Amino acid sequence: MENTRRSFLKKVSAAGIGAAGLAMAGNAGATTTAAEPQKKKTAGKDDGKLRFGFIGTGSRCHEHINNVLAIPGNKIVAICDIQQGPIDSTLKHIAKFNVPAPKVYKGGEHVEQRGV
């Protein structure tokens, strides 16, 4: 068989169907009862709002902030940079939207990991 898009898609589709069949067979013994409803754990607050944090607060960050805050309900909760100048500029930019100031992480490399 020659290598064409069509032959590739046939092979990938067959592999996907086979993998799905194995997954179904692996779950065949799993049962749930009405007395034990499965609970889905949510990450963070479940209020329908999106929270954003930005690592690096240069000029591109300002454009992202414009896009994020253009949607009602979105919040910027954290910003991070190694330089104070861009942080100050970004805080001024966020203040134009009349929203609460985000938490600021600054310092050396991997400082953003403290916020995770």
TAPE-V84664 format. One record per helix or strand. SS is the DSSP state (a for helix, b for strand). FROM is the first residue (numbers start at 1). TO is the last residue. Records with the same first field share a line. If there is no record, write none. Layout:
SS = FROM-TO ; FROM-TO
This chain:
a = 5-26 ; 59-69 ; 84-95 ; 111-115
b = 51-55 ; 75-81 ; 103-106
